[in-house]
Amino acid sequence: MAMIIVSGFGVIIAVNLFMATLAVRGFGGVIVENSYAASQEFNGWLDTARRQKAFGWSARITRNDDARLEVATSAVPAGATVTATARRPLGRPETTKLAFIETTPGRYIARQPLDEGRWIVRLTIVSPDRRTWSTEEHLQ
């Protein structure tokens, strides 16, 4: 009887150690180092969002058949610079910086392909007069 109880707890402990190991190896990091400090910047983030909304710009990100990202913009001034940073939302941390070229007015395509899978893409558009607009989208 004692052997069955010890064996049962042994299995439970082994499974817990295995699951804890998987969780630690798959942890991609923290979102913010200090949540209190981040909360102090929250109003600034809201002000930035209001300023960006006043520009009237919009952008839609898609992935083409070549695995390159395409960005269709609206109301963005001619000559704007488009860049992006793509990061994996889960698993091992992986970040890819992307540069875009304008193919036609308001349409941009990434210079390099982006690997398949889930990504969080932070898109930044800078106008010739140095106004900056950013958005973040999840891609599958």
C-alpha positions as CSV (number, residue, x, y, z in Angstrom):
1,M,0.0,0.0,0.0
2,A,2.8,2.4,0.9
3,M,4.5,1.6,-2.4
4,I,1.4,2.6,-4.4
5,I,1.2,6.0,-2.6
6,V,4.9,6.7,-3.0
7,S,4.6,5.7,-6.7
8,G,1.6,8.0,-7.2
9,F,3.3,11.0,-5.7
10,G,6.4,10.2,-7.7
11,V,4.4,10.3,-11.0
12,I,2.7,13.6,-9.9
13,I,6.1,15.2,-9.0
14,A,7.7,14.0,-12.3
15,V,4.8,15.4,-14.4
16,N,5.0,18.7,-12.5
17,L,8.7,19.0,-13.0
18,F,8.3,18.2,-16.7
19,M,5.6,20.9,-17.2
20,A,7.5,23.5,-15.2
21,T,10.5,22.9,-17.5
22,L,8.4,23.3,-20.6
23,A,6.9,26.5,-19.2
24,V,10.3,28.1,-18.3
25,R,11.9,27.2,-21.7
26,G,8.9,28.6,-23.6
27,F,8.7,31.9,-21.7
28,G,9.5,34.7,-24.1
29,G,10.1,37.4,-21.5
30,V,8.3,40.1,-19.8
31,I,6.2,42.8,-21.4
32,V,7.5,45.6,-19.1
33,E,10.3,45.4,-16.5
34,N,8.4,47.6,-14.0
35,S,4.6,47.8,-14.2
36,Y,4.5,50.8,-11.9
37,A,6.9,52.8,-14.1
38,A,4.9,51.7,-17.2
39,S,1.7,52.9,-15.5
40,Q,3.3,56.4,-15.1
41,E,3.7,56.6,-18.9
42,F,0.1,55.5,-19.7
43,N,-1.3,59.0,-20.1
44,G,1.6,59.8,-22.5
45,W,0.6,56.8,-24.6
46,L,-3.0,58.0,-24.7
47,D,-1.8,61.5,-25.8
48,T,0.3,59.9,-28.6
49,A,-2.7,57.8,-29.7
50,R,-4.9,60.9,-29.9
51,R,-2.2,62.8,-31.9
52,Q,-1.9,59.8,-34.3
53,K,-5.6,59.6,-34.7
54,A,-5.8,63.3,-35.7
55,F,-3.5,62.6,-38.6
56,G,-6.3,60.5,-40.3
57,W,-3.8,57.9,-41.5
58,S,-4.5,54.2,-41.7
59,A,-2.6,51.1,-42.8
60,R,-3.5,47.5,-43.5
61,I,-0.9,44.8,-43.3
62,T,-1.2,41.6,-45.4
63,R,1.2,38.8,-46.4
64,N,1.6,38.0,-50.1
65,D,2.5,34.8,-51.9
66,D,6.2,35.5,-51.5
67,A,5.9,35.7,-47.7
68,R,6.6,39.4,-47.8
69,L,4.4,41.9,-46.0
70,E,2.4,44.4,-48.0
71,V,1.1,47.6,-46.5
72,A,-1.8,49.5,-48.0
73,T,-2.0,53.0,-46.5
74,S,-4.6,55.7,-46.7
75,A,-4.1,59.5,-46.3
76,V,-0.3,59.0,-45.7
77,P,1.8,61.8,-47.2
78,A,3.9,61.0,-50.3
79,G,7.5,60.2,-49.5
80,A,6.8,58.6,-46.2
81,T,9.2,56.0,-44.8
82,V,7.6,52.7,-43.6
83,T,9.4,50.3,-41.3
84,A,8.3,47.4,-39.1
85,T,9.5,45.2,-36.3
86,A,8.0,41.7,-36.2
87,R,8.2,39.6,-33.0
88,R,6.9,36.1,-32.1
89,P,4.2,36.2,-29.5
90,L,5.0,32.8,-28.1
91,G,7.9,30.5,-27.6
92,R,11.5,31.5,-28.0
93,P,12.0,35.3,-28.5
94,E,12.5,36.1,-32.2
95,T,12.5,39.6,-33.6
96,T,12.9,40.6,-37.3
97,K,13.3,44.2,-38.5
98,L,11.7,45.0,-41.9
99,A,12.2,47.8,-44.3
100,F,9.6,48.6,-47.0
101,I,9.7,50.2,-50.5
102,E,6.9,52.0,-52.1
103,T,5.6,50.2,-55.1
104,T,2.8,52.5,-56.0
105,P,1.4,55.5,-54.2
106,G,0.1,54.3,-50.8
107,R,1.3,50.7,-51.2
108,Y,4.5,49.4,-49.7
109,I,6.2,46.0,-49.8
110,A,8.8,44.5,-47.5
111,R,12.3,44.1,-48.9
112,Q,12.7,40.7,-47.3
113,P,10.2,37.8,-46.6
114,L,8.9,37.1,-43.1
115,D,9.0,33.4,-41.9
116,E,5.6,31.6,-41.6
117,G,3.8,31.5,-38.3
118,R,2.4,33.9,-35.8
119,W,3.9,37.4,-35.5
120,I,3.1,40.7,-33.8
121,V,4.1,43.4,-36.3
122,R,4.8,46.9,-35.0
123,L,4.4,49.2,-38.1
124,T,5.9,52.7,-38.0
125,I,5.3,55.4,-40.7
126,V,7.4,58.6,-40.7
127,S,6.3,61.4,-43.0
128,P,8.8,63.8,-44.7
129,D,7.9,66.4,-42.1
130,R,8.9,63.9,-39.3
131,R,5.4,63.1,-38.1
132,T,5.4,59.5,-36.7
133,W,2.4,57.1,-36.7
134,S,2.5,53.5,-35.3
135,T,0.2,50.6,-35.1
136,E,0.5,47.0,-34.0
137,E,-1.2,44.0,-35.7
138,H,-1.2,40.2,-35.1
139,L,-0.5,38.1,-38.2
140,Q,-1.1,34.4,-38.6
